[in-house]
């Protein structure tokens, strides 16, 4: 599962306003639907009768991805290609 927000803490019913604003900015840049937590996915699977559900946090494994994308975009030849790729791609790049 990817593009998830953090699990809510005990007693929380929603993300903090600052988190909601950040996710809304990302959604606008990448045309994503509303986010949910990994626990929301687990709950949906359980509701469908699935068992033996395992979840993993892959943050450490993927944490280098976005910095690598940003470094790549700063290379002159890639910057020129980005300019020719259209507004939706440029919008996504600016979000970073």
C-alpha positions as CSV (number, residue, x, y, z in Angstrom):
1,X,0.0,0.0,0.0
2,X,1.3,3.4,-0.8
3,X,0.1,7.0,-0.6
4,X,-1.2,6.5,2.9
5,X,-1.4,8.9,5.7
6,X,-0.4,8.0,9.3
7,X,-2.7,6.0,11.5
8,X,-4.8,8.1,13.8
9,X,-3.8,8.2,17.4
10,X,-6.1,7.0,20.2
11,X,-8.9,9.6,20.5
12,X,-8.3,11.3,17.1
13,X,-11.0,11.3,14.6
14,X,-9.1,13.0,11.8
15,X,-5.7,14.3,10.8
16,X,-4.5,17.6,12.1
17,X,-5.4,20.7,9.9
18,X,-1.8,21.2,8.9
19,X,-1.6,17.5,7.7
20,X,-4.8,17.9,5.8
21,X,-3.5,21.0,4.0
22,X,-0.3,19.3,3.1
23,X,-2.1,16.2,1.7
24,X,-4.5,18.5,-0.2
25,X,-1.5,20.2,-1.9
26,X,-0.1,16.8,-2.9
27,X,-3.5,15.7,-4.2
28,X,-3.8,18.8,-6.4
29,X,-0.3,18.3,-7.8
30,X,-0.6,14.6,-8.5
31,X,-4.4,14.3,-9.1
32,X,-4.8,11.8,-6.2
33,X,-8.0,10.8,-4.4
34,X,-8.5,11.4,-0.7
35,X,-5.9,9.6,1.5
36,X,-6.5,6.9,4.1
37,X,-4.3,5.2,6.6
38,X,-2.9,1.7,6.3
39,X,-5.2,0.8,9.2
40,X,-8.1,1.9,7.1
41,X,-7.0,-0.6,4.5
42,X,-6.7,-3.3,7.1
43,X,-10.2,-2.6,8.4
44,X,-11.6,-2.7,4.9
45,X,-10.0,-6.1,4.2
46,X,-11.3,-7.5,7.5
47,X,-14.8,-6.3,6.7
48,X,-14.5,-8.3,3.5
49,X,-13.7,-11.4,5.4
50,X,-9.9,-11.5,4.8
51,X,-7.7,-13.0,7.5
52,X,-4.0,-13.3,8.2
53,X,-3.5,-9.7,7.1
54,X,0.0,-8.4,7.5
55,X,1.2,-4.8,7.3
56,X,4.7,-3.4,6.9
57,X,6.1,0.1,7.1
58,X,8.3,0.6,4.0
59,X,9.3,4.1,4.9
60,X,13.0,3.3,5.3
61,X,13.1,1.4,2.0
62,X,11.5,4.2,-0.1
63,X,12.8,7.2,1.8
64,X,15.5,7.8,-0.8
65,X,13.0,7.9,-3.7
66,X,11.9,11.5,-3.6
67,X,15.3,13.0,-3.0
68,X,16.6,11.0,-6.0
69,X,13.7,12.3,-8.1
70,X,14.5,15.9,-7.1
71,X,18.3,15.4,-7.8
72,X,17.4,14.0,-11.2
73,X,15.2,16.9,-12.1
74,X,18.0,19.4,-11.4
75,X,20.2,17.9,-14.1
76,X,20.1,20.3,-17.1
77,X,19.0,17.8,-19.7
78,X,16.2,16.6,-17.4
79,X,15.1,20.1,-16.7
80,X,14.8,20.8,-20.4
81,X,12.8,17.6,-20.9
82,X,10.6,18.6,-18.0
83,X,9.7,21.9,-19.7
84,X,8.6,20.0,-22.7
85,X,6.5,17.5,-20.8
86,X,3.4,19.6,-20.2
87,X,1.8,21.5,-17.4
88,X,0.6,18.5,-15.4
89,X,4.1,17.1,-15.1
90,X,5.5,20.5,-14.3
91,X,2.8,21.0,-11.6
92,X,3.9,17.7,-10.0
93,X,7.5,18.7,-10.1
94,X,6.8,22.1,-8.5
95,X,5.1,20.3,-5.7
96,X,8.4,18.8,-4.6
